[in-house]
Amino acid sequence: MPLARICRSPNCNRLIPSDKVYCESHQPPARIPFLNATRSNAGLYNTHRWRSLRKKIVAETPYCVYCGADKYLEVHHKTPPRGNEGLFYDEWNCVPVCRLCHRKLTAEEIRNRRQQCGLPRNRCCE
C-alpha cells in the first residue's frame, strides 16, 4: 500500500499507509475490556444450585422487571453478594432482567463502588 499520510502523533512526520492513523511507534495500546475485572462469585455461577435457582426465577417472572422485555433474560442480584454465598443464593435478592438492563445495572453498581472507594479507576476495588 502506498504511503499517503503523516502520523497524527504530535511532532511525528513519518509517512504511513492511508488506512492507518499512527505510525508503528505511536500506536495506542490495545484496549481489552474488563481486563482487570474479577468476580468473587465466579465459581458459584457454574453450580447446579445456581442454574436451578435461575431457572425458577425466570419461570416465575418471565419478563424483565425494569423494561418488560421477555427475551434474553438474566438474573440480577439486587444486593451484590461479593463473596457472600448466602446472599448469592437468596431468592429474594434475585430478579429477572433483560441483558440490556442487566448491563446498565451492573455498570451503575461499578460506578457507585468506584465513587465510594475514592481510588483511581484502574486501582479501584472492583
MDAnalysis code that builds the backbone (N, CA, C; Angstrom):
import MDAnalysis as mda
import numpy as np

u = mda.Universe.empty(378, n_residues=126, atom_resindex=np.repeat(np.arange(126), 3), trajectory=True)
u.add_TopologyAttr("name", ["N", "CA", "C"] * 126)
u.add_TopologyAttr("resid", np.arange(1, 127))
u.add_TopologyAttr("resname", ["MET", "PRO", "LEU", "ALA", "ARG", "ILE", "CYS", "ARG", "SER", "PRO", "ASN", "CYS", "ASN", "ARG", "LEU", "ILE", "PRO", "SER", "ASP", "LYS", "VAL", "TYR", "CYS", "GLU", "SER", "HIS", "GLN", "PRO", "PRO", "ALA", "ARG", "ILE", "PRO", "PHE", "LEU", "ASN", "ALA", "THR", "ARG", "SER", "ASN", "ALA", "GLY", "LEU", "TYR", "ASN", "THR", "HIS", "ARG", "TRP", "ARG", "SER", "LEU", "ARG", "LYS", "LYS", "ILE", "VAL", "ALA", "GLU", "THR", "PRO", "TYR", "CYS", "VAL", "TYR", "CYS", "GLY", "ALA", "ASP", "LYS", "TYR", "LEU", "GLU", "VAL", "HIS", "HIS", "LYS", "THR", "PRO", "PRO", "ARG", "GLY", "ASN", "GLU", "GLY", "LEU", "PHE", "TYR", "ASP", "GLU", "TRP", "ASN", "CYS", "VAL", "PRO", "VAL", "CYS", "ARG", "LEU", "CYS", "HIS", "ARG", "LYS", "LEU", "THR", "ALA", "GLU", "GLU", "ILE", "ARG", "ASN", "ARG", "ARG", "GLN", "GLN", "CYS", "GLY", "LEU", "PRO", "ARG", "ASN", "ARG", "CYS", "CYS", "GLU"])
u.atoms.positions = np.array([
    [0.845, -1.174, 0.000],
    [0.000, 0.000, 0.000],
    [0.894, 1.242, 0.000],
    [0.585, 2.232, -0.817],
    [1.422, 3.424, -0.885],
    [1.306, 4.262, 0.400],
    [2.405, 4.916, 0.731],
    [2.407, 5.789, 1.889],
    [1.704, 7.080, 1.511],
    [0.662, 7.443, 2.258],
    [-0.159, 8.549, 1.811],
    [-0.476, 9.591, 2.870],
    [-0.144, 9.353, 4.117],
    [-0.471, 10.345, 5.135],
    [0.623, 10.410, 6.179],
    [0.557, 11.432, 7.008],
    [1.524, 11.625, 8.095],
    [0.884, 11.150, 9.396],
    [1.703, 10.555, 10.232],
    [1.242, 10.083, 11.543],
    [0.610, 11.244, 12.311],
    [-0.489, 10.997, 13.022],
    [-1.197, 12.050, 13.737],
    [-0.607, 12.372, 15.111],
    [0.376, 11.634, 15.514],
    [1.014, 11.920, 16.789],
    [1.749, 13.253, 16.696],
    [1.674, 14.108, 17.714],
    [2.340, 15.412, 17.656],
    [3.847, 15.257, 17.400],
    [4.367, 16.091, 16.556],
    [5.798, 16.154, 16.211],
    [6.320, 14.911, 15.507],
    [5.456, 14.079, 14.965],
    [5.899, 12.920, 14.201],
    [5.592, 13.179, 12.735],
    [6.575, 13.052, 11.903],
    [6.404, 13.326, 10.474],
    [6.569, 12.091, 9.617],
    [6.449, 10.927, 10.216],
    [6.591, 9.686, 9.441],
    [5.395, 9.495, 8.516],
    [5.684, 8.977, 7.338],
    [4.611, 8.652, 6.399],
    [4.092, 7.256, 6.701],
    [2.782, 7.120, 6.625],
    [2.128, 5.844, 6.923],
    [1.092, 5.552, 5.851],
    [0.613, 4.304, 5.749],
    [-0.438, 3.986, 4.778],
    [-1.717, 4.771, 5.082],
    [-2.499, 4.997, 4.057],
    [-3.701, 5.814, 4.208],
    [-4.759, 5.179, 5.112],
    [-4.705, 3.869, 5.328],
    [-5.696, 3.228, 6.186],
    [-5.293, 3.234, 7.668],
    [-4.150, 3.804, 7.999],
    [-3.661, 3.881, 9.380],
    [-3.804, 5.299, 9.907],
    [-3.737, 5.458, 11.219],
    [-3.812, 6.769, 11.846],
    [-2.461, 7.148, 12.453],
    [-1.785, 6.143, 13.056],
    [-0.498, 6.374, 13.708],
    [0.565, 5.448, 13.111],
    [1.814, 5.875, 13.225],
    [2.905, 5.008, 12.807],
    [3.085, 3.907, 13.858],
    [3.939, 2.938, 13.578],
    [4.118, 1.797, 14.487],
    [4.571, 2.210, 15.883],
    [5.410, 3.220, 15.992],
    [5.926, 3.606, 17.304],
    [4.920, 4.421, 18.127],
    [3.844, 4.909, 17.506],
    [2.861, 5.702, 18.234],
    [1.486, 5.032, 18.320],
    [1.411, 3.761, 18.004],
    [0.137, 3.043, 18.102],
    [-0.313, 3.007, 19.561],
    [-1.568, 3.371, 19.854],
    [-2.039, 3.268, 21.237],
    [-2.145, 1.796, 21.623],
    [-1.982, 1.475, 22.904],
    [-2.078, 0.073, 23.323],
    [-3.488, -0.451, 23.091],
    [-3.579, -1.730, 22.783],
    [-4.885, -2.346, 22.549],
    [-5.680, -2.339, 23.838],
    [-6.941, -1.949, 23.747],
    [-7.810, -1.936, 24.921],
    [-8.512, -3.272, 25.023],
    [-8.403, -3.875, 26.162],
    [-9.068, -5.149, 26.410],
    [-10.113, -4.899, 27.485],
    [-11.403, -4.940, 27.119],
    [-12.429, -4.653, 28.105],
    [-12.405, -5.647, 29.254],
    [-12.632, -5.152, 30.443],
    [-12.715, -5.946, 31.666],
    [-11.443, -6.750, 31.924],
    [-10.297, -6.202, 31.514],
    [-9.036, -6.900, 31.712],
    [-8.788, -7.186, 33.190],
    [-9.063, -6.222, 34.041],
    [-8.802, -6.374, 35.463],
    [-10.030, -6.791, 36.265],
    [-11.116, -7.068, 35.588],
    [-12.344, -7.417, 36.305],
    [-12.214, -8.788, 36.953],
    [-12.656, -8.866, 38.168],
    [-12.671, -10.149, 38.869],
    [-14.054, -10.349, 39.462],
    [-14.479, -11.555, 39.505],
    [-15.771, -11.894, 40.083],
    [-15.519, -12.742, 41.309],
    [-15.949, -12.263, 42.438],
    [-15.717, -13.020, 43.660],
    [-16.615, -14.252, 43.728],
    [-17.658, -14.294, 42.907],
    [-18.599, -15.418, 42.918],
    [-18.469, -16.307, 41.690],
    [-17.408, -16.185, 40.941],
    [-17.286, -16.864, 39.650],
    [-17.601, -18.349, 39.722],
    [-17.132, -19.039, 40.721],
    [-17.365, -20.475, 40.822],
    [-18.813, -20.834, 41.116],
    [-19.563, -19.923, 41.715],
    [-20.953, -20.219, 42.083],
    [-21.889, -20.232, 40.878],
    [-21.543, -19.508, 39.823],
    [-22.410, -19.455, 38.646],
    [-22.438, -20.783, 37.893],
    [-21.467, -21.628, 38.078],
    [-21.409, -22.897, 37.358],
    [-21.924, -24.071, 38.173],
    [-22.745, -23.800, 39.173],
    [-23.259, -24.873, 40.018],
    [-24.686, -25.245, 39.634],
    [-25.055, -26.461, 39.954],
    [-26.428, -26.922, 39.713],
    [-27.412, -26.084, 40.521],
    [-27.017, -25.736, 41.735],
    [-27.903, -24.952, 42.614],
    [-28.234, -23.598, 41.979],
    [-27.237, -22.909, 41.410],
    [-27.492, -21.618, 40.776],
    [-28.356, -21.779, 39.525],
    [-28.052, -22.765, 38.708],
    [-28.828, -22.966, 37.480],
    [-30.292, -23.258, 37.797],
    [-30.529, -24.033, 38.848],
    [-31.906, -24.336, 39.257],
    [-32.609, -23.079, 39.750],
    [-31.911, -22.295, 40.572],
    [-32.492, -21.055, 41.097],
    [-32.783, -20.081, 39.965],
    [-31.852, -19.947, 39.045],
    [-32.041, -19.045, 37.905],
    [-33.257, -19.456, 37.080],
    [-33.364, -20.755, 36.820],
    [-34.479, -21.279, 36.037],
    [-35.813, -21.001, 36.738],
    [-35.841, -21.184, 38.051],
    [-37.055, -20.956, 38.837],
    [-37.468, -19.483, 38.809],
    [-36.502, -18.591, 38.968],
    [-36.794, -17.150, 38.982],
    [-37.328, -16.692, 37.633],
    [-36.725, -17.143, 36.564],
    [-37.169, -16.749, 35.224],
    [-38.534, -17.359, 34.908],
    [-38.799, -18.579, 35.390],
    [-40.097, -19.217, 35.145],
    [-41.220, -18.490, 35.896],
    [-40.935, -18.031, 37.114],
    [-41.953, -17.334, 37.915],
    [-42.277, -15.962, 37.351],
    [-41.272, -15.261, 36.835],
    [-41.455, -13.933, 36.259],
    [-40.744, -13.914, 34.915],
    [-41.440, -14.305, 33.845],
    [-40.781, -14.444, 32.535],
    [-40.629, -13.140, 31.746],
    [-40.311, -12.051, 32.436],
    [-40.094, -10.768, 31.778],
    [-39.148, -9.924, 32.631],
    [-38.548, -8.928, 32.018],
    [-37.639, -8.026, 32.728],
    [-38.449, -7.143, 33.670],
    [-38.074, -7.099, 34.922],
    [-38.828, -6.308, 35.897],
    [-38.635, -4.806, 35.695],
    [-37.684, -4.399, 34.861],
    [-37.445, -2.978, 34.608],
    [-38.092, -2.479, 33.326],
    [-37.956, -3.218, 32.230],
    [-38.482, -2.726, 30.954],
    [-39.589, -3.604, 30.374],
    [-39.787, -4.797, 30.919],
    [-40.855, -5.668, 30.447],
    [-40.475, -6.592, 29.302],
    [-39.249, -6.540, 28.845],
    [-38.809, -7.411, 27.745],
    [-38.907, -8.868, 28.176],
    [-39.211, -9.740, 27.211],
    [-39.353, -11.154, 27.550],
    [-38.312, -12.034, 26.856],
    [-37.273, -11.415, 26.310],
    [-36.207, -12.177, 25.648],
    [-34.873, -11.852, 26.298],
    [-33.935, -12.775, 26.162],
    [-32.581, -12.615, 26.678],
    [-32.573, -12.284, 28.174],
    [-33.321, -13.055, 28.945],
    [-33.416, -12.794, 30.373],
    [-32.221, -13.341, 31.141],
    [-31.774, -12.560, 32.100],
    [-30.701, -12.925, 33.009],
    [-31.211, -12.664, 34.416],
    [-30.475, -13.108, 35.403],
    [-30.878, -12.875, 36.788],
    [-29.885, -11.908, 37.418],
    [-30.423, -10.854, 38.028],
    [-29.611, -9.813, 38.656],
    [-29.750, -9.898, 40.168],
    [-28.629, -9.738, 40.876],
    [-28.664, -9.675, 42.331],
    [-28.915, -8.219, 42.726],
    [-30.012, -7.962, 43.437],
    [-30.329, -6.600, 43.863],
    [-29.219, -6.047, 44.756],
    [-28.772, -6.855, 45.691],
    [-27.623, -6.503, 46.527],
    [-26.470, -7.394, 46.094],
    [-25.379, -6.823, 45.575],
    [-24.273, -7.652, 45.104],
    [-23.747, -8.554, 46.221],
    [-23.666, -9.864, 45.972],
    [-23.242, -10.791, 47.022],
    [-21.781, -10.647, 47.415],
    [-20.916, -10.247, 46.495],
    [-19.499, -10.000, 46.764],
    [-18.866, -11.050, 47.669],
    [-19.063, -12.325, 47.324],
    [-18.442, -13.419, 48.062],
    [-19.339, -14.036, 49.120],
    [-20.480, -13.442, 49.410],
    [-21.403, -13.962, 50.406],
    [-22.303, -15.011, 49.751],
    [-22.034, -16.276, 50.016],
    [-22.762, -17.366, 49.360],
    [-24.244, -17.370, 49.728],
    [-24.560, -17.041, 50.970],
    [-25.963, -16.985, 51.390],
    [-26.735, -15.943, 50.600],
    [-26.155, -14.777, 50.423],
    [-26.782, -13.703, 49.656],
    [-26.841, -14.054, 48.177],
    [-25.849, -14.791, 47.695],
    [-25.811, -15.197, 46.298],
    [-27.007, -16.081, 45.943],
    [-27.348, -17.013, 46.825],
    [-28.454, -17.949, 46.562],
    [-29.789, -17.491, 47.148],
    [-29.851, -16.303, 47.719],
    [-31.097, -15.799, 48.296],
    [-32.081, -15.446, 47.179],
    [-33.181, -16.147, 47.143],
    [-34.170, -15.945, 46.075],
    [-34.738, -14.531, 46.090],
    [-34.863, -13.924, 47.258],
    [-35.416, -12.571, 47.372],
    [-34.434, -11.508, 46.902],
    [-33.199, -11.876, 46.744],
    [-32.175, -10.948, 46.282],
    [-32.015, -10.993, 44.758],
    [-32.748, -11.863, 44.086],
    [-32.592, -12.063, 42.643],
    [-33.838, -11.621, 41.888],
    [-33.624, -10.927, 40.781],
    [-34.732, -10.503, 39.922],
    [-34.376, -10.778, 38.468],
    [-35.384, -11.146, 37.656],
    [-35.117, -11.345, 36.228],
    [-35.045, -10.002, 35.501],
    [-34.020, -9.834, 34.693],
    [-33.840, -8.624, 33.897],
    [-33.348, -9.011, 32.507],
    [-33.610, -8.165, 31.536],
    [-33.094, -8.428, 30.189],
    [-31.597, -8.108, 30.170],
    [-30.926, -8.535, 29.146],
    [-29.475, -8.360, 29.040],
    [-29.082, -6.875, 29.083],
    [-29.830, -6.035, 28.388],
    [-29.502, -4.609, 28.335],
    [-29.657, -3.961, 29.716],
    [-30.766, -4.229, 30.387],
    [-30.965, -3.665, 31.727],
    [-29.919, -4.194, 32.700],
    [-29.544, -5.463, 32.555],
    [-28.539, -6.041, 33.440],
    [-27.200, -5.330, 33.265],
    [-26.845, -5.034, 32.034],
    [-25.589, -4.316, 31.779],
    [-25.627, -2.921, 32.396],
    [-26.765, -2.250, 32.264],
    [-26.899, -0.900, 32.838],
    [-26.809, -0.946, 34.359],
    [-27.498, -1.898, 34.973],
    [-27.477, -2.026, 36.430],
    [-26.079, -2.340, 36.941],
    [-25.394, -3.247, 36.272],
    [-24.042, -3.627, 36.682],
    [-23.079, -2.454, 36.523],
    [-23.196, -1.711, 35.430],
    [-22.335, -0.541, 35.209],
    [-22.574, 0.503, 36.296],
    [-23.824, 0.697, 36.688],
    [-24.157, 1.646, 37.746],
    [-23.558, 1.212, 39.089],
    [-23.622, -0.078, 39.381],
    [-23.031, -0.595, 40.618],
    [-21.523, -0.358, 40.638],
    [-20.865, -0.630, 39.526],
    [-19.417, -0.433, 39.435],
    [-19.080, 1.044, 39.597],
    [-19.843, 1.906, 38.941],
    [-19.612, 3.350, 39.042],
    [-19.766, 3.817, 40.497],
    [-20.796, 3.343, 41.175],
    [-21.019, 3.725, 42.575],
    [-19.888, 3.223, 43.471],
    [-19.423, 1.990, 43.241],
    [-18.319, 1.447, 44.036],
    [-17.057, 2.269, 43.848],
    [-16.800, 2.679, 42.618],
    [-15.605, 3.482, 42.344],
    [-15.685, 4.827, 43.054],
    [-16.851, 5.437, 43.063],
    [-17.012, 6.725, 43.727],
    [-16.849, 6.584, 45.236],
    [-17.330, 5.490, 45.792],
    [-17.250, 5.283, 47.234],
    [-15.820, 5.037, 47.697],
    [-15.054, 4.295, 46.919],
    [-13.703, 3.954, 47.378],
    [-12.728, 5.101, 47.153],
    [-13.015, 5.999, 46.221],
    [-12.166, 7.159, 46.006],
    [-10.837, 6.889, 45.341],
    [-10.615, 5.679, 44.872],
    [-9.368, 5.349, 44.203],
    [-9.472, 5.635, 42.715],
    [-8.328, 5.797, 42.048],
    [-8.368, 5.976, 40.596],
    [-9.011, 4.789, 39.918],
    [-9.481, 5.006, 38.736],
    [-10.236, 3.988, 38.006],
    [-9.520, 2.648, 37.882],
    [-8.236, 2.669, 37.584],
    [-7.505, 1.412, 37.383],
    [-7.062, 0.769, 38.695],
    [-7.263, 1.423, 39.822],
    [-6.858, 0.883, 41.122],
    [-8.057, 0.596, 42.016],
    [-9.223, 0.722, 41.477],
    [-10.428, 0.597, 42.294],
    [-10.649, -0.838, 42.779],
    [-11.342, -0.938, 43.877],
    [-11.642, -2.220, 44.495],
    [-12.874, -2.829, 43.861],
    [-12.751, -3.389, 42.687],
    [-13.886, -3.982, 41.999],
    [-14.122, -5.292, 42.636],
])
